[in-house]
Amino acid sequence: MSSTKERPYLDKDLLTKIFFYMGLIILWQLIYYLCVDILQIWKFYSFPSPVKVVHSFIYIVQDHTMGVALYVSLKRIIIGYGLAIVLGVVTGALLTRIKLVAQPLRGLFLGLQTLPNISWLPFAILWFGLSEGSILFVIVIGSLLSIALGVDSGIRNINPLYIQAGKNMGATGLELYTNIIIPAALPTIIAGMKQGWSFAWRGLIAGEMLAASTGLGQVLMTGRELADINQITVIMIVIIIIGVTVNNYIFGRIENKVLSVRGLL
């Protein structure tokens, strides 16, 4: 009886991504070599090199700048975004109950949502000074509106039959919300939270760039002040990686789980 060895499964999508990014890095280095070293179209301090970016990353990791900045920034985003979720869910739920002014409030929220997060920073500094409070305010106000609108939209678009069936089975008040309304509105609520996360993350970096003594945004500004294009690039890449990771591996998995439970995936 012959046994066959199973060949290790290699994800083609993962392989494609690896080759794509490797090719992108090689192309980046070639552009640097051609335009900076040979043709001297750009100065070395105005265009980053992949090799120097790696050296800069190693340097700020070894002197603990990266570790401290990551810790502080992640602590701020967890606190700020956590507050935004609580306030956003409550605000969105109230919005569905206040029929008289709900429509004008939705229009106001949509208008305020179009403001860049950094627009709130002058208010934050005037109200809270150059402190943690001002950064947390920018995070919360930037994401709260998206979450509130997501909750409001999710609840308003529930099939009325679900609510009627819940009432017929004796569910009222808080029980109706926890057992019928919130589960039915969950996909839209999660989408609002996902959008709110993007606004919160951008608000955090904007706040740290102007009102913080440490954090990823502050390290980014330090690179600008030192004219260190490689350090700036390192922090930008770290910001992108964290943002994409949270979107894909936290919110993405939550969305897939919810859709899977409903038989939509």
Number of C-alpha atoms within 10 A of each C-alpha: 3 4 5 6 6 6 6 6 6 8 8 9 8 10 10 11 11 12 11 12 11 12 12 12 15 13 13 15 16 15 15 22 15 14 16 19 14 10 10 12 11 13 12 16 12 12 15 21 22 18 12 15 20 14 15 20 19 14 14 15 13 11 10 12 16 20 14 14 19 17 13 13 19 16 13 21 21 14 13 26 27 16 18 28 22 13 19 28 22 15 19 24 22 15 23 18 12 11 9 9 11 15 13 10 13 18 11 12 16 14 11 14 18 9 11 14 24 20 13 19 22 13 14 21 19 10 12 15 14 17 13 15 16 24 29 25 23 28 35 28 24 32 31 31 30 29 30 29 27 28 30 27 20 25 23 15 11 16 12 11 9 13 19 13 12 18 15 10 10 10 17 15 8 10 13 16 18 13 14 20 21 18 15 20 21 18 19 21 25 20 19 26 28 22 18 28 28 18 24 28 24 21 29 29 25 23 28 23 21 16 20 19 14 19 25 28 26 22 23 22 18 16 18 14 10 10 13 19 21 25 26 21 22 24 23 14 13 15 18 10 12 13 15 13 13 15 17 13 10 12 18 15 13 15 19 14 14 16 14 11 10 10 8 9 10
